[in-house]
């Protein structure tokens, strides 16, 4: 079970934490106000500048850098190959 399932199901609760799909900046704000975790599908990264997240997890597993730069957020964690910790992102898993 993973929060990623919210993308297809609309929402999922894991260990008493609910994650909900948010399809707009306003929806993200609503989900956060409800004390839930928003999941955003934004292939172009167009909401990134609006959101100005404190932490960004790049979890596309695309095997190449999708355009994320270390300056995009104070903490950026990338999953999979294609990123270099300290150069592209802060940490790579």
PyMOL Python script that loads the backbone (N, CA, C, O; Angstrom):
from pymol import cmd

cmd.read_pdbstr("""\
ATOM      1  N   UNK A   1       0.856  -1.179   0.000  1.00  0.00           N
ATOM      2  CA  UNK A   1       0.000   0.000   0.000  1.00  0.00           C
ATOM      3  C   UNK A   1       0.897   1.235   0.000  1.00  0.00           C
ATOM      4  O   UNK A   1       1.852   1.316   0.772  1.00  0.00           O
ATOM      5  N   UNK A   2       0.583   2.195  -0.872  1.00  0.00           N
ATOM      6  CA  UNK A   2       1.396   3.408  -0.977  1.00  0.00           C
ATOM      7  C   UNK A   2       0.515   4.600  -1.317  1.00  0.00           C
ATOM      8  O   UNK A   2      -0.567   4.448  -1.882  1.00  0.00           O
ATOM      9  N   UNK A   3       0.991   5.785  -0.966  1.00  0.00           N
ATOM     10  CA  UNK A   3       0.257   7.007  -1.281  1.00  0.00           C
ATOM     11  C   UNK A   3       0.043   7.166  -2.782  1.00  0.00           C
ATOM     12  O   UNK A   3      -0.913   7.820  -3.199  1.00  0.00           O
ATOM     13  N   UNK A   4       0.905   6.587  -3.589  1.00  0.00           N
ATOM     14  CA  UNK A   4       0.767   6.702  -5.042  1.00  0.00           C
ATOM     15  C   UNK A   4      -0.581   6.183  -5.528  1.00  0.00           C
ATOM     16  O   UNK A   4      -1.056   6.597  -6.585  1.00  0.00           O
ATOM     17  N   UNK A   5      -1.193   5.295  -4.780  1.00  0.00           N
ATOM     18  CA  UNK A   5      -2.503   4.763  -5.173  1.00  0.00           C
ATOM     19  C   UNK A   5      -3.578   5.841  -5.197  1.00  0.00           C
ATOM     20  O   UNK A   5      -4.620   5.661  -5.826  1.00  0.00           O
ATOM     21  N   UNK A   6      -3.337   6.958  -4.519  1.00  0.00           N
ATOM     22  CA  UNK A   6      -4.300   8.069  -4.543  1.00  0.00           C
ATOM     23  C   UNK A   6      -4.455   8.624  -5.952  1.00  0.00           C
ATOM     24  O   UNK A   6      -5.484   9.218  -6.274  1.00  0.00           O
ATOM     25  N   UNK A   7      -3.450   8.436  -6.789  1.00  0.00           N
ATOM     26  CA  UNK A   7      -3.523   8.926  -8.170  1.00  0.00           C
ATOM     27  C   UNK A   7      -4.663   8.239  -8.916  1.00  0.00           C
ATOM     28  O   UNK A   7      -5.384   8.889  -9.672  1.00  0.00           O
ATOM     29  N   UNK A   8      -4.832   6.953  -8.717  1.00  0.00           N
ATOM     30  CA  UNK A   8      -5.902   6.232  -9.416  1.00  0.00           C
ATOM     31  C   UNK A   8      -7.186   6.123  -8.601  1.00  0.00           C
ATOM     32  O   UNK A   8      -8.279   6.072  -9.164  1.00  0.00           O
ATOM     33  N   UNK A   9      -7.056   6.089  -7.278  1.00  0.00           N
ATOM     34  CA  UNK A   9      -8.236   5.922  -6.424  1.00  0.00           C
ATOM     35  C   UNK A   9      -8.855   7.246  -5.976  1.00  0.00           C
ATOM     36  O   UNK A   9     -10.010   7.280  -5.551  1.00  0.00           O
ATOM     37  N   UNK A  10      -8.099   8.321  -6.069  1.00  0.00           N
ATOM     38  CA  UNK A  10      -8.581   9.621  -5.597  1.00  0.00           C
ATOM     39  C   UNK A  10      -8.123   9.931  -4.190  1.00  0.00           C
ATOM     40  O   UNK A  10      -7.855  11.087  -3.862  1.00  0.00           O
ATOM     41  N   UNK A  11      -8.031   8.904  -3.349  1.00  0.00           N
ATOM     42  CA  UNK A  11      -7.538   9.061  -1.979  1.00  0.00           C
ATOM     43  C   UNK A  11      -7.199   7.689  -1.425  1.00  0.00           C
ATOM     44  O   UNK A  11      -7.763   6.677  -1.841  1.00  0.00           O
ATOM     45  N   UNK A  12      -6.273   7.670  -0.483  1.00  0.00           N
ATOM     46  CA  UNK A  12      -5.932   6.427   0.212  1.00  0.00           C
ATOM     47  C   UNK A  12      -5.435   6.790   1.605  1.00  0.00           C
ATOM     48  O   UNK A  12      -4.786   7.818   1.800  1.00  0.00           O
ATOM     49  N   UNK A  13      -5.747   5.936   2.564  1.00  0.00           N
ATOM     50  CA  UNK A  13      -5.278   6.133   3.928  1.00  0.00           C
ATOM     51  C   UNK A  13      -4.303   5.016   4.272  1.00  0.00           C
ATOM     52  O   UNK A  13      -4.611   3.834   4.126  1.00  0.00           O
ATOM     53  N   UNK A  14      -3.126   5.412   4.730  1.00  0.00           N
ATOM     54  CA  UNK A  14      -2.085   4.477   5.133  1.00  0.00           C
ATOM     55  C   UNK A  14      -1.682   4.841   6.561  1.00  0.00           C
ATOM     56  O   UNK A  14      -1.250   5.962   6.829  1.00  0.00           O
ATOM     57  N   UNK A  15      -1.829   3.893   7.461  1.00  0.00           N
ATOM     58  CA  UNK A  15      -1.472   4.101   8.865  1.00  0.00           C
ATOM     59  C   UNK A  15      -2.068   5.397   9.415  1.00  0.00           C
ATOM     60  O   UNK A  15      -1.374   6.194  10.047  1.00  0.00           O
ATOM     61  N   UNK A  16      -3.345   5.594   9.168  1.00  0.00           N
ATOM     62  CA  UNK A  16      -4.135   6.715   9.679  1.00  0.00           C
ATOM     63  C   UNK A  16      -3.768   8.079   9.075  1.00  0.00           C
ATOM     64  O   UNK A  16      -4.164   9.117   9.605  1.00  0.00           O
ATOM     65  N   UNK A  17      -3.022   8.075   7.981  1.00  0.00           N
ATOM     66  CA  UNK A  17      -2.707   9.311   7.259  1.00  0.00           C
ATOM     67  C   UNK A  17      -3.361   9.214   5.885  1.00  0.00           C
ATOM     68  O   UNK A  17      -3.119   8.265   5.139  1.00  0.00           O
ATOM     69  N   UNK A  18      -4.190  10.203   5.555  1.00  0.00           N
ATOM     70  CA  UNK A  18      -4.889  10.191   4.270  1.00  0.00           C
ATOM     71  C   UNK A  18      -4.156  11.054   3.259  1.00  0.00           C
ATOM     72  O   UNK A  18      -3.764  12.186   3.544  1.00  0.00           O
ATOM     73  N   UNK A  19      -3.982  10.498   2.085  1.00  0.00           N
ATOM     74  CA  UNK A  19      -3.380  11.198   0.954  1.00  0.00           C
ATOM     75  C   UNK A  19      -4.469  11.335  -0.105  1.00  0.00           C
ATOM     76  O   UNK A  19      -5.164  10.368  -0.418  1.00  0.00           O
ATOM     77  N   UNK A  20      -4.615  12.542  -0.655  1.00  0.00           N
ATOM     78  CA  UNK A  20      -5.693  12.803  -1.613  1.00  0.00           C
ATOM     79  C   UNK A  20      -5.119  13.443  -2.879  1.00  0.00           C
ATOM     80  O   UNK A  20      -4.249  14.311  -2.810  1.00  0.00           O
ATOM     81  N   UNK A  21      -5.618  13.004  -4.027  1.00  0.00           N
ATOM     82  CA  UNK A  21      -5.225  13.582  -5.307  1.00  0.00           C
ATOM     83  C   UNK A  21      -5.703  15.026  -5.386  1.00  0.00           C
ATOM     84  O   UNK A  21      -6.870  15.318  -5.125  1.00  0.00           O
ATOM     85  N   UNK A  22      -4.800  15.919  -5.744  1.00  0.00           N
ATOM     86  CA  UNK A  22      -5.136  17.333  -5.923  1.00  0.00           C
ATOM     87  C   UNK A  22      -4.753  17.722  -7.350  1.00  0.00           C
ATOM     88  O   UNK A  22      -3.608  17.537  -7.762  1.00  0.00           O
ATOM     89  N   UNK A  23      -5.707  18.257  -8.095  1.00  0.00           N
ATOM     90  CA  UNK A  23      -5.478  18.540  -9.514  1.00  0.00           C
ATOM     91  C   UNK A  23      -5.301  20.020  -9.827  1.00  0.00           C
ATOM     92  O   UNK A  23      -5.180  20.399 -10.992  1.00  0.00           O
ATOM     93  N   UNK A  24      -5.286  20.855  -8.795  1.00  0.00           N
ATOM     94  CA  UNK A  24      -5.067  22.289  -9.005  1.00  0.00           C
ATOM     95  C   UNK A  24      -4.425  22.870  -7.757  1.00  0.00           C
ATOM     96  O   UNK A  24      -4.393  22.230  -6.706  1.00  0.00           O
ATOM     97  N   UNK A  25      -3.915  24.083  -7.882  1.00  0.00           N
ATOM     98  CA  UNK A  25      -3.306  24.752  -6.736  1.00  0.00           C
ATOM     99  C   UNK A  25      -4.341  24.941  -5.628  1.00  0.00           C
ATOM    100  O   UNK A  25      -4.033  24.743  -4.453  1.00  0.00           O
ATOM    101  N   UNK A  26      -5.560  25.320  -5.992  1.00  0.00           N
ATOM    102  CA  UNK A  26      -6.631  25.501  -4.999  1.00  0.00           C
ATOM    103  C   UNK A  26      -6.952  24.182  -4.297  1.00  0.00           C
ATOM    104  O   UNK A  26      -7.192  24.165  -3.090  1.00  0.00           O
ATOM    105  N   UNK A  27      -6.958  23.086  -5.042  1.00  0.00           N
ATOM    106  CA  UNK A  27      -7.239  21.775  -4.451  1.00  0.00           C
ATOM    107  C   UNK A  27      -6.141  21.374  -3.464  1.00  0.00           C
ATOM    108  O   UNK A  27      -6.421  20.762  -2.433  1.00  0.00           O
ATOM    109  N   UNK A  28      -4.914  21.714  -3.780  1.00  0.00           N
ATOM    110  CA  UNK A  28      -3.802  21.428  -2.867  1.00  0.00           C
ATOM    111  C   UNK A  28      -4.022  22.143  -1.545  1.00  0.00           C
ATOM    112  O   UNK A  28      -3.851  21.556  -0.477  1.00  0.00           O
ATOM    113  N   UNK A  29      -4.403  23.415  -1.619  1.00  0.00           N
ATOM    114  CA  UNK A  29      -4.651  24.197  -0.408  1.00  0.00           C
ATOM    115  C   UNK A  29      -5.789  23.591   0.415  1.00  0.00           C
ATOM    116  O   UNK A  29      -5.714  23.553   1.644  1.00  0.00           O
ATOM    117  N   UNK A  30      -6.831  23.122  -0.249  1.00  0.00           N
ATOM    118  CA  UNK A  30      -7.967  22.501   0.439  1.00  0.00           C
ATOM    119  C   UNK A  30      -7.546  21.213   1.141  1.00  0.00           C
ATOM    120  O   UNK A  30      -7.898  20.990   2.300  1.00  0.00           O
ATOM    121  N   UNK A  31      -6.799  20.375   0.444  1.00  0.00           N
ATOM    122  CA  UNK A  31      -6.334  19.110   1.024  1.00  0.00           C
ATOM    123  C   UNK A  31      -5.465  19.383   2.255  1.00  0.00           C
ATOM    124  O   UNK A  31      -5.622  18.733   3.288  1.00  0.00           O
ATOM    125  N   UNK A  32      -4.555  20.340   2.140  1.00  0.00           N
ATOM    126  CA  UNK A  32      -3.700  20.686   3.277  1.00  0.00           C
ATOM    127  C   UNK A  32      -4.520  21.211   4.451  1.00  0.00           C
ATOM    128  O   UNK A  32      -4.257  20.860   5.601  1.00  0.00           O
ATOM    129  N   UNK A  33      -5.512  22.051   4.163  1.00  0.00           N
ATOM    130  CA  UNK A  33      -6.364  22.617   5.217  1.00  0.00           C
ATOM    131  C   UNK A  33      -7.146  21.526   5.951  1.00  0.00           C
ATOM    132  O   UNK A  33      -7.498  21.689   7.119  1.00  0.00           O
ATOM    133  N   UNK A  34      -7.415  20.422   5.266  1.00  0.00           N
ATOM    134  CA  UNK A  34      -8.132  19.301   5.878  1.00  0.00           C
ATOM    135  C   UNK A  34      -7.198  18.371   6.649  1.00  0.00           C
ATOM    136  O   UNK A  34      -7.634  17.358   7.196  1.00  0.00           O
ATOM    137  N   UNK A  35      -5.906  18.722   6.690  1.00  0.00           N
ATOM    138  CA  UNK A  35      -4.944  17.909   7.425  1.00  0.00           C
ATOM    139  C   UNK A  35      -4.521  16.653   6.699  1.00  0.00           C
ATOM    140  O   UNK A  35      -4.024  15.709   7.314  1.00  0.00           O
ATOM    141  N   UNK A  36      -4.717  16.638   5.392  1.00  0.00           N
ATOM    142  CA  UNK A  36      -4.340  15.488   4.581  1.00  0.00           C
ATOM    143  C   UNK A  36      -3.114  15.828   3.737  1.00  0.00           C
ATOM    144  O   UNK A  36      -2.698  16.984   3.660  1.00  0.00           O
ATOM    145  N   UNK A  37      -2.550  14.809   3.111  1.00  0.00           N
ATOM    146  CA  UNK A  37      -1.370  14.969   2.271  1.00  0.00           C
ATOM    147  C   UNK A  37      -1.809  15.011   0.811  1.00  0.00           C
ATOM    148  O   UNK A  37      -2.435  14.065   0.332  1.00  0.00           O
ATOM    149  N   UNK A  38      -1.492  16.090   0.093  1.00  0.00           N
ATOM    150  CA  UNK A  38      -1.858  16.132  -1.323  1.00  0.00           C
ATOM    151  C   UNK A  38      -0.845  15.378  -2.179  1.00  0.00           C
ATOM    152  O   UNK A  38       0.358  15.427  -1.920  1.00  0.00           O
ATOM    153  N   UNK A  39      -1.339  14.683  -3.198  1.00  0.00           N
ATOM    154  CA  UNK A  39      -0.471  14.113  -4.216  1.00  0.00           C
ATOM    155  C   UNK A  39      -0.835  14.822  -5.513  1.00  0.00           C
ATOM    156  O   UNK A  39      -2.011  14.988  -5.839  1.00  0.00           O
ATOM    157  N   UNK A  40       0.197  15.236  -6.249  1.00  0.00           N
ATOM    158  CA  UNK A  40       0.000  16.035  -7.457  1.00  0.00           C
ATOM    159  C   UNK A  40       0.652  15.329  -8.635  1.00  0.00           C
ATOM    160  O   UNK A  40       1.800  14.894  -8.544  1.00  0.00           O
ATOM    161  N   UNK A  41      -0.069  15.217  -9.730  1.00  0.00           N
ATOM    162  CA  UNK A  41       0.492  14.712 -10.978  1.00  0.00           C
ATOM    163  C   UNK A  41       0.661  15.930 -11.872  1.00  0.00           C
ATOM    164  O   UNK A  41      -0.320  16.528 -12.314  1.00  0.00           O
ATOM    165  N   UNK A  42       1.905  16.291 -12.134  1.00  0.00           N
ATOM    166  CA  UNK A  42       2.208  17.523 -12.864  1.00  0.00           C
ATOM    167  C   UNK A  42       3.434  17.285 -13.743  1.00  0.00           C
ATOM    168  O   UNK A  42       4.519  17.780 -13.438  1.00  0.00           O
ATOM    169  N   UNK A  43       3.269  16.526 -14.842  1.00  0.00           N
ATOM    170  CA  UNK A  43       4.414  16.156 -15.674  1.00  0.00           C
ATOM    171  C   UNK A  43       5.234  17.345 -16.175  1.00  0.00           C
ATOM    172  O   UNK A  43       6.452  17.237 -16.318  1.00  0.00           O
ATOM    173  N   UNK A  44       4.590  18.456 -16.439  1.00  0.00           N
ATOM    174  CA  UNK A  44       5.312  19.629 -16.934  1.00  0.00           C
ATOM    175  C   UNK A  44       5.954  20.431 -15.806  1.00  0.00           C
ATOM    176  O   UNK A  44       6.775  21.312 -16.061  1.00  0.00           O
ATOM    177  N   UNK A  45       5.587  20.132 -14.566  1.00  0.00           N
ATOM    178  CA  UNK A  45       6.142  20.874 -13.434  1.00  0.00           C
ATOM    179  C   UNK A  45       5.623  22.292 -13.332  1.00  0.00           C
ATOM    180  O   UNK A  45       6.266  23.147 -12.724  1.00  0.00           O
ATOM    181  N   UNK A  46       4.468  22.550 -13.921  1.00  0.00           N
ATOM    182  CA  UNK A  46       3.951  23.921 -13.977  1.00  0.00           C
ATOM    183  C   UNK A  46       3.504  24.465 -12.623  1.00  0.00           C
ATOM    184  O   UNK A  46       3.475  25.682 -12.435  1.00  0.00           O
ATOM    185  N   UNK A  47       3.154  23.590 -11.671  1.00  0.00           N
ATOM    186  CA  UNK A  47       2.710  24.068 -10.360  1.00  0.00           C
ATOM    187  C   UNK A  47       3.860  24.264  -9.374  1.00  0.00           C
ATOM    188  O   UNK A  47       3.658  24.813  -8.291  1.00  0.00           O
ATOM    189  N   UNK A  48       5.044  23.829  -9.733  1.00  0.00           N
ATOM    190  CA  UNK A  48       6.178  23.873  -8.814  1.00  0.00           C
ATOM    191  C   UNK A  48       6.474  25.284  -8.317  1.00  0.00           C
ATOM    192  O   UNK A  48       6.679  25.486  -7.120  1.00  0.00           O
ATOM    193  N   UNK A  49       6.499  26.250  -9.213  1.00  0.00           N
ATOM    194  CA  UNK A  49       6.803  27.629  -8.811  1.00  0.00           C
ATOM    195  C   UNK A  49       5.698  28.207  -7.933  1.00  0.00           C
ATOM    196  O   UNK A  49       5.984  28.973  -7.012  1.00  0.00           O
ATOM    197  N   UNK A  50       4.441  27.855  -8.202  1.00  0.00           N
ATOM    198  CA  UNK A  50       3.326  28.305  -7.368  1.00  0.00           C
ATOM    199  C   UNK A  50       3.397  27.703  -5.975  1.00  0.00           C
ATOM    200  O   UNK A  50       3.159  28.389  -4.982  1.00  0.00           O
ATOM    201  N   UNK A  51       3.721  26.434  -5.907  1.00  0.00           N
ATOM    202  CA  UNK A  51       3.710  25.718  -4.638  1.00  0.00           C
ATOM    203  C   UNK A  51       4.841  26.138  -3.707  1.00  0.00           C
ATOM    204  O   UNK A  51       4.646  26.266  -2.498  1.00  0.00           O
ATOM    205  N   UNK A  52       6.010  26.349  -4.271  1.00  0.00           N
ATOM    206  CA  UNK A  52       7.209  26.649  -3.487  1.00  0.00           C
ATOM    207  C   UNK A  52       7.330  25.698  -2.296  1.00  0.00           C
ATOM    208  O   UNK A  52       7.326  26.138  -1.146  1.00  0.00           O
ATOM    209  N   UNK A  53       7.438  24.397  -2.569  1.00  0.00           N
ATOM    210  CA  UNK A  53       7.461  23.418  -1.480  1.00  0.00           C
ATOM    211  C   UNK A  53       8.740  23.498  -0.653  1.00  0.00           C
ATOM    212  O   UNK A  53       9.792  23.904  -1.148  1.00  0.00           O
ATOM    213  N   UNK A  54       8.633  23.109   0.602  1.00  0.00           N
ATOM    214  CA  UNK A  54       9.805  22.996   1.469  1.00  0.00           C
ATOM    215  C   UNK A  54      10.562  21.722   1.132  1.00  0.00           C
ATOM    216  O   UNK A  54      11.793  21.693   1.137  1.00  0.00           O
ATOM    217  N   UNK A  55       9.804  20.664   0.837  1.00  0.00           N
ATOM    218  CA  UNK A  55      10.386  19.373   0.475  1.00  0.00           C
ATOM    219  C   UNK A  55       9.740  18.902  -0.822  1.00  0.00           C
ATOM    220  O   UNK A  55       8.519  18.959  -0.972  1.00  0.00           O
ATOM    221  N   UNK A  56      10.558  18.441  -1.749  1.00  0.00           N
ATOM    222  CA  UNK A  56      10.071  17.910  -3.021  1.00  0.00           C
ATOM    223  C   UNK A  56      10.636  16.504  -3.194  1.00  0.00           C
ATOM    224  O   UNK A  56      11.847  16.300  -3.106  1.00  0.00           O
ATOM    225  N   UNK A  57       9.760  15.542  -3.441  1.00  0.00           N
ATOM    226  CA  UNK A  57      10.193  14.177  -3.728  1.00  0.00           C
ATOM    227  C   UNK A  57       9.906  13.913  -5.196  1.00  0.00           C
ATOM    228  O   UNK A  57       8.751  13.906  -5.621  1.00  0.00           O
ATOM    229  N   UNK A  58      10.961  13.697  -5.964  1.00  0.00           N
ATOM    230  CA  UNK A  58      10.841  13.399  -7.390  1.00  0.00           C
ATOM    231  C   UNK A  58      10.776  11.879  -7.489  1.00  0.00           C
ATOM    232  O   UNK A  58      11.798  11.201  -7.387  1.00  0.00           O
ATOM    233  N   UNK A  59       9.573  11.349  -7.687  1.00  0.00           N
ATOM    234  CA  UNK A  59       9.373   9.902  -7.616  1.00  0.00           C
ATOM    235  C   UNK A  59       8.888   9.296  -8.928  1.00  0.00           C
ATOM    236  O   UNK A  59       8.201   8.275  -8.920  1.00  0.00           O
ATOM    237  N   UNK A  60       9.236   9.911 -10.051  1.00  0.00           N
ATOM    238  CA  UNK A  60       8.764   9.387 -11.329  1.00  0.00           C
ATOM    239  C   UNK A  60       9.517   8.142 -11.778  1.00  0.00           C
ATOM    240  O   UNK A  60       9.032   7.394 -12.626  1.00  0.00           O
ATOM    241  N   UNK A  61      10.693   7.916 -11.217  1.00  0.00           N
ATOM    242  CA  UNK A  61      11.537   6.784 -11.611  1.00  0.00           C
ATOM    243  C   UNK A  61      11.779   6.772 -13.119  1.00  0.00           C
ATOM    244  O   UNK A  61      11.787   5.714 -13.749  1.00  0.00           O
ATOM    245  N   UNK A  62      11.974   7.947 -13.683  1.00  0.00           N
ATOM    246  CA  UNK A  62      12.106   8.077 -15.134  1.00  0.00           C
ATOM    247  C   UNK A  62      13.498   7.744 -15.664  1.00  0.00           C
ATOM    248  O   UNK A  62      13.687   7.685 -16.878  1.00  0.00           O
ATOM    249  N   UNK A  63      14.469   7.525 -14.791  1.00  0.00           N
ATOM    250  CA  UNK A  63      15.846   7.170 -15.153  1.00  0.00           C
ATOM    251  C   UNK A  63      16.616   8.313 -15.802  1.00  0.00           C
ATOM    252  O   UNK A  63      17.704   8.103 -16.339  1.00  0.00           O
ATOM    253  N   UNK A  64      16.059   9.519 -15.755  1.00  0.00           N
ATOM    254  CA  UNK A  64      16.779  10.699 -16.223  1.00  0.00           C
ATOM    255  C   UNK A  64      16.262  11.900 -15.442  1.00  0.00           C
ATOM    256  O   UNK A  64      15.167  11.857 -14.880  1.00  0.00           O
ATOM    257  N   UNK A  65      17.032  12.946 -15.406  1.00  0.00           N
ATOM    258  CA  UNK A  65      16.616  14.154 -14.700  1.00  0.00           C
ATOM    259  C   UNK A  65      15.468  14.796 -15.463  1.00  0.00           C
ATOM    260  O   UNK A  65      15.609  15.147 -16.635  1.00  0.00           O
ATOM    261  N   UNK A  66      14.346  14.946 -14.799  1.00  0.00           N
ATOM    262  CA  UNK A  66      13.139  15.485 -15.431  1.00  0.00           C
ATOM    263  C   UNK A  66      13.135  17.007 -15.509  1.00  0.00           C
ATOM    264  O   UNK A  66      12.139  17.604 -15.917  1.00  0.00           O
ATOM    265  N   UNK A  67      14.235  17.635 -15.123  1.00  0.00           N
ATOM    266  CA  UNK A  67      14.310  19.092 -15.148  1.00  0.00           C
ATOM    267  C   UNK A  67      14.350  19.711 -13.765  1.00  0.00           C
ATOM    268  O   UNK A  67      14.411  20.933 -13.631  1.00  0.00           O
ATOM    269  N   UNK A  68      14.315  18.878 -12.735  1.00  0.00           N
ATOM    270  CA  UNK A  68      14.399  19.362 -11.362  1.00  0.00           C
ATOM    271  C   UNK A  68      15.800  19.920 -11.125  1.00  0.00           C
ATOM    272  O   UNK A  68      16.798  19.317 -11.519  1.00  0.00           O
ATOM    273  N   UNK A  69      15.856  21.074 -10.480  1.00  0.00           N
ATOM    274  CA  UNK A  69      17.142  21.676 -10.126  1.00  0.00           C
ATOM    275  C   UNK A  69      17.222  21.815  -8.612  1.00  0.00           C
ATOM    276  O   UNK A  69      16.202  21.999  -7.948  1.00  0.00           O
ATOM    277  N   UNK A  70      18.408  21.731  -8.076  1.00  0.00           N
ATOM    278  CA  UNK A  70      18.603  21.771  -6.631  1.00  0.00           C
ATOM    279  C   UNK A  70      18.048  23.053  -6.005  1.00  0.00           C
ATOM    280  O   UNK A  70      17.761  23.080  -4.809  1.00  0.00           O
ATOM    281  N   UNK A  71      17.895  24.099  -6.791  1.00  0.00           N
ATOM    282  CA  UNK A  71      17.364  25.374  -6.299  1.00  0.00           C
ATOM    283  C   UNK A  71      15.833  25.388  -6.220  1.00  0.00           C
ATOM    284  O   UNK A  71      15.263  26.350  -5.704  1.00  0.00           O
ATOM    285  N   UNK A  72      15.164  24.362  -6.709  1.00  0.00           N
ATOM    286  CA  UNK A  72      13.697  24.345  -6.760  1.00  0.00           C
ATOM    287  C   UNK A  72      13.030  24.233  -5.394  1.00  0.00           C
ATOM    288  O   UNK A  72      11.865  24.603  -5.248  1.00  0.00           O
ATOM    289  N   UNK A  73      13.745  23.730  -4.393  1.00  0.00           N
ATOM    290  CA  UNK A  73      13.190  23.601  -3.042  1.00  0.00           C
ATOM    291  C   UNK A  73      14.341  23.441  -2.054  1.00  0.00           C
ATOM    292  O   UNK A  73      15.425  23.002  -2.439  1.00  0.00           O
ATOM    293  N   UNK A  74      14.122  23.791  -0.788  1.00  0.00           N
ATOM    294  CA  UNK A  74      15.184  23.628   0.211  1.00  0.00           C
ATOM    295  C   UNK A  74      15.653  22.183   0.380  1.00  0.00           C
ATOM    296  O   UNK A  74      16.823  21.944   0.678  1.00  0.00           O
ATOM    297  N   UNK A  75      14.750  21.222   0.193  1.00  0.00           N
ATOM    298  CA  UNK A  75      15.112  19.805   0.280  1.00  0.00           C
ATOM    299  C   UNK A  75      14.465  19.075  -0.894  1.00  0.00           C
ATOM    300  O   UNK A  75      13.244  19.086  -1.052  1.00  0.00           O
ATOM    301  N   UNK A  76      15.303  18.441  -1.714  1.00  0.00           N
ATOM    302  CA  UNK A  76      14.794  17.656  -2.845  1.00  0.00           C
ATOM    303  C   UNK A  76      15.387  16.257  -2.759  1.00  0.00           C
ATOM    304  O   UNK A  76      16.601  16.080  -2.659  1.00  0.00           O
ATOM    305  N   UNK A  77      14.503  15.273  -2.803  1.00  0.00           N
ATOM    306  CA  UNK A  77      14.903  13.873  -2.778  1.00  0.00           C
ATOM    307  C   UNK A  77      14.422  13.242  -4.078  1.00  0.00           C
ATOM    308  O   UNK A  77      13.247  13.353  -4.431  1.00  0.00           O
ATOM    309  N   UNK A  78      15.327  12.582  -4.787  1.00  0.00           N
ATOM    310  CA  UNK A  78      14.963  11.919  -6.042  1.00  0.00           C
ATOM    311  C   UNK A  78      15.066  10.411  -5.864  1.00  0.00           C
ATOM    312  O   UNK A  78      15.967   9.913  -5.188  1.00  0.00           O
ATOM    313  N   UNK A  79      14.138   9.695  -6.475  1.00  0.00           N
ATOM    314  CA  UNK A  79      14.157   8.239  -6.437  1.00  0.00           C
ATOM    315  C   UNK A  79      14.646   7.718  -7.779  1.00  0.00           C
ATOM    316  O   UNK A  79      14.157   8.125  -8.833  1.00  0.00           O
ATOM    317  N   UNK A  80      15.599   6.829  -7.726  1.00  0.00           N
ATOM    318  CA  UNK A  80      16.074   6.199  -8.939  1.00  0.00           C
ATOM    319  C   UNK A  80      17.275   6.882  -9.564  1.00  0.00           C
ATOM    320  O   UNK A  80      17.758   7.895  -9.060  1.00  0.00           O
ATOM    321  N   UNK A  81      17.751   6.324 -10.659  1.00  0.00           N
ATOM    322  CA  UNK A  81      18.940   6.859 -11.326  1.00  0.00           C
ATOM    323  C   UNK A  81      18.639   8.144 -12.095  1.00  0.00           C
ATOM    324  O   UNK A  81      17.483   8.521 -12.287  1.00  0.00           O
ATOM    325  N   UNK A  82      19.705   8.799 -12.527  1.00  0.00           N
ATOM    326  CA  UNK A  82      19.557   9.996 -13.348  1.00  0.00           C
ATOM    327  C   UNK A  82      19.793  11.285 -12.593  1.00  0.00           C
ATOM    328  O   UNK A  82      19.793  12.361 -13.191  1.00  0.00           O
ATOM    329  N   UNK A  83      19.996  11.195 -11.285  1.00  0.00           N
ATOM    330  CA  UNK A  83      20.229  12.376 -10.456  1.00  0.00           C
ATOM    331  C   UNK A  83      21.527  12.210  -9.690  1.00  0.00           C
ATOM    332  O   UNK A  83      21.926  11.093  -9.358  1.00  0.00           O
ATOM    333  N   UNK A  84      22.183  13.327  -9.412  1.00  0.00           N
ATOM    334  CA  UNK A  84      23.399  13.309  -8.615  1.00  0.00           C
ATOM    335  C   UNK A  84      23.169  14.131  -7.355  1.00  0.00           C
ATOM    336  O   UNK A  84      22.863  15.322  -7.424  1.00  0.00           O
ATOM    337  N   UNK A  85      23.319  13.483  -6.200  1.00  0.00           N
ATOM    338  CA  UNK A  85      23.142  14.167  -4.919  1.00  0.00           C
ATOM    339  C   UNK A  85      24.186  15.275  -4.775  1.00  0.00           C
ATOM    340  O   UNK A  85      25.367  15.074  -5.057  1.00  0.00           O
ATOM    341  N   UNK A  86      23.733  16.433  -4.336  1.00  0.00           N
ATOM    342  CA  UNK A  86      24.616  17.579  -4.168  1.00  0.00           C
ATOM    343  C   UNK A  86      24.743  18.424  -5.419  1.00  0.00           C
ATOM    344  O   UNK A  86      25.195  19.567  -5.351  1.00  0.00           O
ATOM    345  N   UNK A  87      24.355  17.884  -6.550  1.00  0.00           N
ATOM    346  CA  UNK A  87      24.404  18.630  -7.815  1.00  0.00           C
ATOM    347  C   UNK A  87      22.992  18.917  -8.324  1.00  0.00           C
ATOM    348  O   UNK A  87      22.612  20.078  -8.479  1.00  0.00           O
ATOM    349  N   UNK A  88      22.216  17.869  -8.585  1.00  0.00           N
ATOM    350  CA  UNK A  88      20.850  18.013  -9.106  1.00  0.00           C
ATOM    351  C   UNK A  88      19.825  18.121  -7.980  1.00  0.00           C
ATOM    352  O   UNK A  88      18.876  18.901  -8.056  1.00  0.00           O
ATOM    353  N   UNK A  89      20.035  17.324  -6.940  1.00  0.00           N
ATOM    354  CA  UNK A  89      19.108  17.220  -5.811  1.00  0.00           C
ATOM    355  C   UNK A  89      19.929  17.088  -4.534  1.00  0.00           C
ATOM    356  O   UNK A  89      21.153  16.967  -4.585  1.00  0.00           O
ATOM    357  N   UNK A  90      19.254  17.113  -3.393  1.00  0.00           N
ATOM    358  CA  UNK A  90      19.968  17.004  -2.125  1.00  0.00           C
ATOM    359  C   UNK A  90      20.262  15.556  -1.739  1.00  0.00           C
ATOM    360  O   UNK A  90      21.280  15.278  -1.105  1.00  0.00           O
ATOM    361  N   UNK A  91      19.386  14.641  -2.114  1.00  0.00           N
ATOM    362  CA  UNK A  91      19.591  13.228  -1.794  1.00  0.00           C
ATOM    363  C   UNK A  91      18.969  12.367  -2.884  1.00  0.00           C
ATOM    364  O   UNK A  91      17.963  12.731  -3.493  1.00  0.00           O
ATOM    365  N   UNK A  92      19.591  11.216  -3.114  1.00  0.00           N
ATOM    366  CA  UNK A  92      19.089  10.250  -4.094  1.00  0.00           C
ATOM    367  C   UNK A  92      18.894   8.916  -3.385  1.00  0.00           C
ATOM    368  O   UNK A  92      19.757   8.456  -2.637  1.00  0.00           O
ATOM    369  N   UNK A  93      17.749   8.313  -3.638  1.00  0.00           N
ATOM    370  CA  UNK A  93      17.477   6.980  -3.075  1.00  0.00           C
ATOM    371  C   UNK A  93      17.439   5.998  -4.227  1.00  0.00           C
ATOM    372  O   UNK A  93      17.226   4.804  -4.013  1.00  0.00           O
TER     373      UNK A  93
END
""", "prot")
cmd.dss("prot")
cmd.show_as("cartoon", "prot")
cmd.util.cbc("prot")
cmd.orient("prot")
